[in-house]
Structures are given as C-alpha cells and as structure tokens.
Amino acid sequence: MKRLVFTFLAMFATVALSAQNVADYHNPAVEATERYMAGNAFQKDLLLYADMLLTTHPYYADAKHQNELLRSVDRYYKECGKITALPEFKLLLARIASSLNDGHTAISYWSDMNTIYPVRLAIDGNKSALVDVSSEEHRDLLGRRVTHINGRPLKRILSEAREIVSADNDVNFENLVKDYLMFTEFWSFLDMGGDCLSLRFDDGTVADVNPINRNTLRIAQLQSDTNHVTARRNVLFDYTIFDDEGICYLQFNQFADRVTHPQYAQLARFDSFVEQMMTEMKDRGVSTLVVDIQYNGGGNSSLGDVLLSWLYPIKELKRYGVDVRTSELLYARYPFYRDVTFDGKPLELGRIYDMWSFDHNRAQGVDEQIEIAQDSSRHIINYDAERIFRGNVIFVEGKESFSSAALLLTLARDNGIGTIVGEPSGGRPSHYGDLLYCTLPNTKTIATVSHKHFVRPNREAPDMDYLLPDVAIELGDASRDLLWEWIVRNYGKQRNAATKSEDDSYLWDTIYRPAMN
C-alpha cells in the first residue's frame, strides 16, 4: 500500500499551488490595446498568457517561434470569443502549453481533486492498459487489460490526452496520465465526462466504475512489493548497507532537505547525510554504491552537486550549460537579477544569457560558481579528493526520474561516473526548467512557465527525448525484484541487511510538489 499512498501525496500536493498567493500577471502595453479592452475575460487572459510566454520562455526568444505563436493567437482569440465556461478556456491554454514539450510549463486546471474514479491503469505506450490499483469493491478488476473506455479506444484517449498534458516526453506523459485519468474532472477535458467509466477488457467483457470521494477510497492493488529492497519508501532519502554483499543502497526520492526547506527544522541536511553515509561505507568496507532515483521527480538540483562531489572531483566536473532568459516576471520573482551584469552592463529584457558568463560568475572560482549557480551556498560540498568514493557506482533511473533527477543522471553519464540501469527517464537530458508562477487576472487561472534551458555537458550528443540506461532492467515487477537481483548477481554476494531509516512521510504533502521542480 505504501506505493499508492506516496503517489497520491505527490499528485494531490500539486493542487496546493492554487491556494497560494500567486501574483497576477500584467503588462500595461498589452492591456492598453484596443483588442484587449474589447475582449471578454477569456480573450483578455489569452492575450496576457501569450505575452507571458513570448517574454519569458526561452523557446520564444527566437523570432520565428514568436511569429508562430502570434499567428496562432489570432485564431485562439476568436475561439475565446465563443467560450462560455472556465474549463474550456483552461483546456485551450493547456493545449498551447503542452505543445512546448516542457513538463514545467503548464496550466493548473484542477478545480475538483476530491472526486475520482477508484481505478488506476498502468500505461505503457498505446497498448492495452493493466489495472494495477482499484478500490476494494472492484478488486476483481486487478490485473485485467483495458482496451476501451466509454466505447472509445484507449489508444485514441491517450492520443487526445497527450495534447493537453504538459510533459517532457512520452515517458513523462505516461507517468502523469495514469493518475490524471483517475480524476472525473479530467474526463470532462477529454469531452468524455459522465456518471461512470465503462471499461472494456481484452476478453470482451465490460465493467462500470462509479466515482467516489477520494477520502473514502479503500485500496486494493496488485501483489505488494514492499518486501523488495528497491520498493519505494516514504522518505526523502534513506540508505541501507548490506555487509555481506559490500553494497550500500541509497534511495533518493526528492531533491529537498532542511537547507532547501528551512521551515522544516526536523528534516535532515542532505550534505550531512551523505557525509555520514560515506563514512559508514568506508568503515564497513562497501565496494558498491547504488543510487536509486527511479522515484525522484526533482526539486533543488544543488543536492545533486553534493552527492557528485563525493563521487568525482567537483572542480573537474563538466557542468550543464544554463541559459537564462530575462523578463519582468523573472525580476518580480528574483529581484537580485536586476543587479546582475554582463560585460559591465545591466541585463537586457527578453535576451538569453549563459549564466556562467555573468560578471559575478566569471569573477568567482569554480567551487564558488557551483554554489552561486544553484542558489544554495549553505550546502557543504566535498572538495577533499582523498574522501571521494572509488568503488562501483550504479544509478537507477525510471519513468519518474524527472527534472533535477534527470539532470543528475545526465551529469553522471557525460562525466563517465558509474553505470545507469533501469528504464528510460521521464526527463530530457537537455530541458527547460526553473519555474516562474503567475495568475491570469481576469479568470484567476494559475500558470507556470520555465525561464531557463539546461544544456547537457556533452553538447556533441544529439538532442534526445529521454536518457537511455546503459543496462535495461524492468522496474515495478510486483512478483520479483529484478533490479536487486541484477545488482547482487553482478556486484554482491549474499543478503544480510543492516538498515538505517527514518519515516518522514508526513512531510510529503507540503514538500513534494512536482509542479515546483
């Protein structure tokens, strides 16, 4: 049951954003135009949303891309003149956002996250979908393959959903949509809302599933994997040392700690945690470190620098290129950018800059640049080459490895650190990110937008939708822990666990926010 609880916490935490006081987006130049003043609330906010993208997102720094969006806005403006309900408007904006293939740029279109269909599908491409979670009342549906829903082929449903779900790639989309399809509201976005879901299975039989309040859900799921070494734990980070195998297994589930969230004093510091782990590994003769980030959706990437500093000389690390686009929205969120200079001059609005070329970065040493770049100077980086771990390093990636998690994996790949195993990542090696938030003032629609483009260290590598593992291993098999079997077979002897763990699951509802990665 632990896996589903974790998933729901991650999923429902995204709605917390709507309760925050996110500043309204305004541009006096747009609001003074005749078209804006003559428009309805939807048309006005469409113009502001388009302006926000055009002035903020790195993709639209290109004049060709700007012109493409401006031409589309004329069509969308006419459509908004016929819209009568807010969900229709949010759907239109969601289509615009999803076209960027940027999982960080999105529309918060949920208004009701309490009413759900108590069944979840495991999505894998356009094939029949496996029912992997259900309510106790529908336990008999577990393990069955769904081909149609409400008379519509699943393949068509997923194709239509892909047009309104912001995702970096198809792997990221599949990871998100399996949860979205539980919400009754999402089906209305697909123009398939109704009193129930009618599921048709590959044997031709049909079952109807009625909506319930999520707080009344009693969960049934396929055989639990909680006895697996690599089963998901409700902790931010946690390690186990297996003495007889000489293996340390680190499950790293979120790039968050007391430094990134100082309001939670009870959290551990990741830098202190890693130093303690490395000391214990040395004392107990560990020869292999497994870094499992298959469940990690991202967060503050400075935690990745902390870990890498214990695996590779940090001053020799080939780093990501970070392209920053300046905008009024950026200045409102990060006022210090107004004082940043390039070649002795203030930054120009709308321009993209290589962050490492800012005057203050060029004036600093490499070690100081790393901390300044991540805006996390309080983390302690290891600069002692004698303390670097020299054994085997195995990174585990999966569908949920997104944003900062994908960044860490790519840094490891491009610097030749360890071996990556598992499944393709949910994040792109080079990707947009670092979110800015705003509220469209006339409809109170909340939007997120990226203002940075992270370019992988190996610029010679082709642009890829996801990072492929060095060794493909199926993850999530409820009957066997194939990942751990492979690790022990190739790097260990026999299993004898000594565990170090502390449950901090109660913090997930406030800390784990994929929309903020």
BELQUI-V782786 format. One record per residue. N is the residue number from 1. RES is the residue in one letter. SS is DSSP state (@ for helix, = for strand, . for the rest). NEAR is the number of other C-alpha atoms within 12 Angstrom. Layout:
# BELQUI-V782786
[[N;RES;SS;NEAR] [N;RES;SS;NEAR]]
This chain:
# BELQUI-V782786
[[1;M;.;25] [2;K;@;22] [3;R;@;31] [4;L;@;30] [5;V;@;26] [6;F;@;29] [7;T;@;34] [8;F;@;35] [9;L;@;27] [10;A;@;36] [11;M;@;34] [12;F;@;34] [13;A;@;25] [14;T;@;34] [15;V;@;28] [16;A;@;26] [17;L;@;32] [18;S;@;27] [19;A;@;17] [20;Q;.;15] [21;N;.;13] [22;V;.;24] [23;A;.;23] [24;D;=;25] [25;Y;=;38] [26;H;.;28] [27;N;.;25] [28;P;@;14] [29;A;@;14] [30;V;@;24] [31;E;@;25] [32;A;.;16] [33;T;.;15] [34;E;@;13] [35;R;@;23] [36;Y;@;26] [37;M;@;20] [38;A;@;16] [39;G;.;26] [40;N;.;24] [41;A;@;29] [42;F;@;37] [43;Q;@;39] [44;K;@;36] [45;D;@;42] [46;L;@;48] [47;L;@;43] [48;L;@;41] [49;Y;@;49] [50;A;@;37] [51;D;@;32] [52;M;@;40] [53;L;@;41] [54;L;@;37] [55;T;@;36] [56;T;@;43] [57;H;.;43] [58;P;@;38] [59;Y;@;36] [60;Y;@;32] [61;A;@;29] [62;D;.;20] [63;A;@;16] [64;K;@;13] [65;H;@;20] [66;Q;@;24] [67;N;@;17] [68;E;@;18] [69;L;@;31] [70;L;@;23] [71;R;@;14] [72;S;@;21] [73;V;@;29] [74;D;@;19] [75;R;@;18] [76;Y;@;29] [77;Y;@;32] [78;K;@;20] [79;E;@;22] [80;C;@;29] [81;G;.;24] [82;K;.;18] [83;I;.;22] [84;T;.;16] [85;A;.;17] [86;L;@;25] [87;P;@;29] [88;E;@;28] [89;F;@;37] [90;K;@;38] [91;L;@;38] [92;L;@;38] [93;L;@;44] [94;A;@;37] [95;R;@;30] [96;I;@;33] [97;A;@;38] [98;S;@;31] [99;S;.;24] [100;L;.;33] [101;N;.;35] [102;D;.;45] [103;G;.;44] [104;H;.;44] [105;T;.;46] [106;A;=;44] [107;I;=;40] [108;S;=;40] [109;Y;.;37] [110;W;.;34] [111;S;.;27] [112;D;.;21] [113;M;.;30] [114;N;.;23] [115;T;=;27] [116;I;=;34] [117;Y;=;38] [118;P;.;40] [119;V;=;48] [120;R;=;41] [121;L;=;38] [122;A;=;34] [123;I;.;32] [124;D;.;26] [125;G;.;25] [126;N;.;25] [127;K;.;23] [128;S;.;28] [129;A;=;36] [130;L;=;31] [131;V;=;33] [132;D;=;35] [133;V;=;38] [134;S;=;35] [135;S;=;33] [136;E;@;18] [137;E;@;21] [138;H;@;27] [139;R;@;24] [140;D;@;18] [141;L;@;32] [142;L;.;29] [143;G;.;26] [144;R;.;31] [145;R;=;29] [146;V;=;39] [147;T;=;31] [148;H;=;30] [149;I;=;34] [150;N;.;27] [151;G;.;21] [152;R;=;21] [153;P;=;23] [154;L;@;32] [155;K;@;22] [156;R;@;21] [157;I;@;33] [158;L;@;34] [159;S;@;21] [160;E;@;25] [161;A;@;33] [162;R;@;38] [163;E;.;29] [164;I;.;39] [165;V;.;45] [166;S;.;39] [167;A;.;43] [168;D;.;41] [169;N;.;38] [170;D;@;35] [171;V;@;35] [172;N;@;40] [173;F;@;39] [174;E;@;34] [175;N;@;40] [176;L;@;40] [177;V;@;34] [178;K;@;36] [179;D;@;33] [180;Y;@;41] [181;L;.;40] [182;M;.;39] [183;F;=;39] [184;T;@;34] [185;E;@;28] [186;F;@;35] [187;W;@;33] [188;S;@;26] [189;F;@;34] [190;L;.;32] [191;D;.;18] [192;M;.;23] [193;G;.;22] [194;G;.;22] [195;D;.;19] [196;C;=;25] [197;L;=;32] [198;S;=;27] [199;L;=;35] [200;R;=;28] [201;F;=;28] [202;D;.;22] [203;D;.;14] [204;G;.;14] [205;T;.;17] [206;V;=;21] [207;A;=;27] [208;D;=;24] [209;V;=;28] [210;N;=;25] [211;P;=;30] [212;I;=;25] [213;N;=;19] [214;R;@;25] [215;N;@;17] [216;T;@;16] [217;L;.;25] [218;R;.;21] [219;I;=;27] [220;A;=;28] [221;Q;=;33] [222;L;.;31] [223;Q;.;20] [224;S;.;23] [225;D;.;24] [226;T;.;22] [227;N;.;18] [228;H;.;22] [229;V;.;34] [230;T;.;39] [231;A;.;35] [232;R;.;38] [233;R;.;38] [234;N;.;34] [235;V;.;35] [236;L;.;40] [237;F;=;39] [238;D;=;34] [239;Y;=;34] [240;T;=;36] [241;I;=;36] [242;F;=;34] [243;D;.;27] [244;D;.;21] [245;E;.;29] [246;G;.;33] [247;I;=;42] [248;C;=;48] [249;Y;=;45] [250;L;=;40] [251;Q;=;35] [252;F;=;42] [253;N;.;46] [254;Q;.;46] [255;F;=;44] [256;A;.;42] [257;D;.;40] [258;R;.;26] [259;V;.;27] [260;T;.;29] [261;H;.;23] [262;P;.;16] [263;Q;.;14] [264;Y;.;19] [265;A;.;13] [266;Q;.;16] [267;L;.;28] [268;A;.;26] [269;R;.;28] [270;F;@;35] [271;D;@;34] [272;S;@;25] [273;F;@;30] [274;V;@;39] [275;E;@;27] [276;Q;@;21] [277;M;@;31] [278;M;@;36] [279;T;@;20] [280;E;@;26] [281;M;@;33] [282;K;@;25] [283;D;@;15] [284;R;.;21] [285;G;.;22] [286;V;.;30] [287;S;.;29] [288;T;=;37] [289;L;=;42] [290;V;=;43] [291;V;=;42] [292;D;=;44] [293;I;.;46] [294;Q;.;44] [295;Y;.;44] [296;N;.;48] [297;G;.;44] [298;G;.;42] [299;G;=;37] [300;N;.;40] [301;S;.;39] [302;S;@;37] [303;L;@;43] [304;G;@;45] [305;D;@;45] [306;V;@;39] [307;L;@;43] [308;L;@;43] [309;S;.;36] [310;W;.;38] [311;L;.;41] [312;Y;.;32] [313;P;.;27] [314;I;@;32] [315;K;@;23] [316;E;@;17] [317;L;.;27] [318;K;.;27] [319;R;.;33] [320;Y;.;35] [321;G;=;27] [322;V;=;30] [323;D;=;31] [324;V;=;38] [325;R;=;40] [326;T;.;39] [327;S;.;36] [328;E;@;31] [329;L;@;36] [330;L;@;33] [331;Y;@;23] [332;A;@;21] [333;R;@;21] [334;Y;.;20] [335;P;@;14] [336;F;@;15] [337;Y;@;27] [338;R;@;21] [339;D;@;17] [340;V;.;26] [341;T;=;24] [342;F;=;24] [343;D;.;16] [344;G;.;14] [345;K;=;13] [346;P;=;18] [347;L;.;29] [348;E;.;22] [349;L;.;21] [350;G;.;29] [351;R;.;29] [352;I;=;28] [353;Y;=;31] [354;D;=;26] [355;M;@;34] [356;W;@;30] [357;S;@;24] [358;F;.;28] [359;D;@;22] [360;H;@;23] [361;N;@;24] [362;R;@;23] [363;A;.;18] [364;Q;.;17] [365;G;.;15] [366;V;@;23] [367;D;@;28] [368;E;@;25] [369;Q;@;28] [370;I;@;38] [371;E;@;28] [372;I;@;24] [373;A;@;31] [374;Q;.;29] [375;D;.;21] [376;S;.;28] [377;S;.;21] [378;R;.;24] [379;H;.;34] [380;I;.;29] [381;I;.;36] [382;N;.;28] [383;Y;.;24] [384;D;.;17] [385;A;@;18] [386;E;@;14] [387;R;@;23] [388;I;.;27] [389;F;.;33] [390;R;.;22] [391;G;.;26] [392;N;=;27] [393;V;=;35] [394;I;=;39] [395;F;=;46] [396;V;=;48] [397;E;=;50] [398;G;.;39] [399;K;.;42] [400;E;.;43] [401;S;.;46] [402;F;.;53] [403;S;.;49] [404;S;@;44] [405;A;@;48] [406;A;@;51] [407;L;@;48] [408;L;@;53] [409;L;@;53] [410;T;@;46] [411;L;@;40] [412;A;@;40] [413;R;@;32] [414;D;@;27] [415;N;.;24] [416;G;.;24] [417;I;.;32] [418;G;.;31] [419;T;=;31] [420;I;=;38] [421;V;=;34] [422;G;=;39] [423;E;.;33] [424;P;.;38] [425;S;.;47] [426;G;.;45] [427;G;.;47] [428;R;.;42] [429;P;.;42] [430;S;.;40] [431;H;=;42] [432;Y;=;41] [433;G;=;47] [434;D;=;39] [435;L;=;35] [436;L;=;38] [437;Y;=;37] [438;C;=;38] [439;T;=;31] [440;L;=;34] [441;P;.;25] [442;N;.;26] [443;T;.;28] [444;K;.;32] [445;T;=;39] [446;I;=;38] [447;A;=;42] [448;T;=;45] [449;V;=;46] [450;S;=;43] [451;H;=;43] [452;K;=;36] [453;H;=;35] [454;F;=;39] [455;V;=;32] [456;R;.;33] [457;P;.;26] [458;N;.;23] [459;R;.;19] [460;E;.;11] [461;A;.;15] [462;P;.;15] [463;D;.;16] [464;M;.;23] [465;D;.;26] [466;Y;.;36] [467;L;.;45] [468;L;.;31] [469;P;.;30] [470;D;.;24] [471;V;=;22] [472;A;=;22] [473;I;.;27] [474;E;.;25] [475;L;.;32] [476;G;.;32] [477;D;.;22] [478;A;.;23] [479;S;.;17] [480;R;.;22] [481;D;.;25] [482;L;@;24] [483;L;@;37] [484;W;@;36] [485;E;@;23] [486;W;@;24] [487;I;@;38] [488;V;@;28] [489;R;@;15] [490;N;@;18] [491;Y;@;28] [492;G;.;27] [493;K;.;20] [494;Q;.;18] [495;R;.;23] [496;N;.;18] [497;A;=;18] [498;A;=;21] [499;T;=;17] [500;K;=;21] [501;S;.;22] [502;E;.;19] [503;D;.;19] [504;D;.;25] [505;S;@;28] [506;Y;@;20] [507;L;@;27] [508;W;@;31] [509;D;@;25] [510;T;@;24] [511;I;@;39] [512;Y;.;40] [513;R;.;31] [514;P;@;46] [515;A;@;40] [516;M;@;37] [517;N;.;36]]
